[in-house]
Amino acid sequence: MNKSQLLLLAALLPASLPAQVVQARYAQYVLTTTMSAHPELQKMGLHAVPPGGQDEIIIACSVPSKIGKKSSAGDLDIEHAGKPSVKTVTDKSFYDLALSLTDANKHPIGMIVMEMPFSGASNPDDAVQKAQTITDEVERQIPSKDALFKEAPDSAPLVLLRTTALPDITGDFDHFAIDKENNRLYVSAEEHHSIEVFDLKTGEHLQGASGVTTPHTIAFVPEKSELLVADGGDGSCRILDLRDMHQIKRIPLESGPDAGFYDAEKRLFYIGNGGRAAKQPYSYISVISADEGKELNRIRVESANLESMALNRAENVLYVNMRDKKLIGVIDLNKNEVRQTWSIPGLNLNTPMAFDAPHHRLFIAGRKPGKFYVIDSQSGRVIKTMDSVDVADDMTFDPRQGRIYVTGSGGVSVYHQDDPDNYTLLTQFGTNGGKTSTYDASLRQFYIIHTQTAEDNAALQVYSVNQNEQKSSRLN
């Protein structure tokens, strides 16, 4: 075998070999905080030889499933040359950058790679200069190579624990449901026509259950060990027995059931249906009884595209995003009718929603541009507007820590509620396009799932949620 054949083999092998298991949580922390500070970057990776290892591998990456893969021969050549490298990827409009990496004392570590969109630099030389500045910032945070393989500091709101690759699943995902008692995590694989089941603690993929068409919002009913599924492709709410995932009952609805909210206390499932899918300018919110397994009421809403909902139990009011109208609907559940609508300046494509009942604060994220809104839930008055990840699809409010998590194709934004009127962005980083998410407070674990891309399998990302007692106590 000649030299050129050997080089070709070396370049191909890393892609075919399984990734090594590596725990470099401080390295991942440095990477995510750097990307949060530099939104002009779309990807980043850190390469190094782990303790006890022989080969240089990816130890931290904005595409988590790549962690543990061997550095390519081409990457190693760039590193050994000791000079920054830039490639202009014209068809995808970004600069592909690679630079040598040292610690704060200038001891060699490995390599840092970045992708910078054309919008982030005026030309290749400018991209290299900016990448060098970012590399200098990263190196100042690394006291030694060994430090990269230590735990992340407690100040990091989210720390990646593990990634579960889903190579056989294509298409988009939608929302989650949690079964704490049986240690199960469920997610809708809407284009794969399945409900995917995971171990809640470990994130291990256990099975995929068919029998659904286009699942969207799902709700776990612990009293009956059942899963309610808003099935957009079937025009129904399906009731599944979680013992074997077989269908118990199908409740027919209008076309396109999608967004919903489950009231676990009253065991009522509110599902948006009709509208655009039914070629109508209005939709319905169907009220499904988990106890009786039937539709109790329908509430007409003058919007063709209903998105996330939130319940104000004290006032028996349901809030709903009327996305096509750029409005928020306020529904009187005593009368089963829309009481009023709120127009929010600048709001566009309002999709996810969460609610802080004690402080009367409604949280909403819009798209194009990505914006986070804090709204007085009693008056509709805008309290605060902040930048957010774009194409947001899910939102979680954690009242114990006063945090709001917003996930979209642009990544995750984590905000802290300093007081009901003031909020701080704690971190923001990419998640490989994962739009939907959920949080289990008992395990302090946050879950994000992303679709298959041209360069990566679909995957579930499991993050540890670090507590911040000092900030959490401010609202107590």
PyMOL commands that set and color helices and strands:
alter all, ss='L'
color gray80, all
select helices_A, chain A and resi 3-16+25-37+64-66+73-81+90-92+118-120+124-140+146-149+275-278+323-325+469-475
alter helices_A, ss='H'
color red, helices_A
select strands_A, chain A and resi 43-48+57-61+85-89+94-102+108-117+158-166+176-179+184-189+194-199+205-209+215-221+226-231+236-241+246-252+260-263+268-274+283-289+294-301+306-312+317-322+327-332+337-343+353-356+361-366+371-376+382-387+392-398+403-408+411-419+422-429+436-440+445-450+458-465
alter strands_A, ss='S'
color yellow, strands_A
deselect
rebuild
show_as cartoon
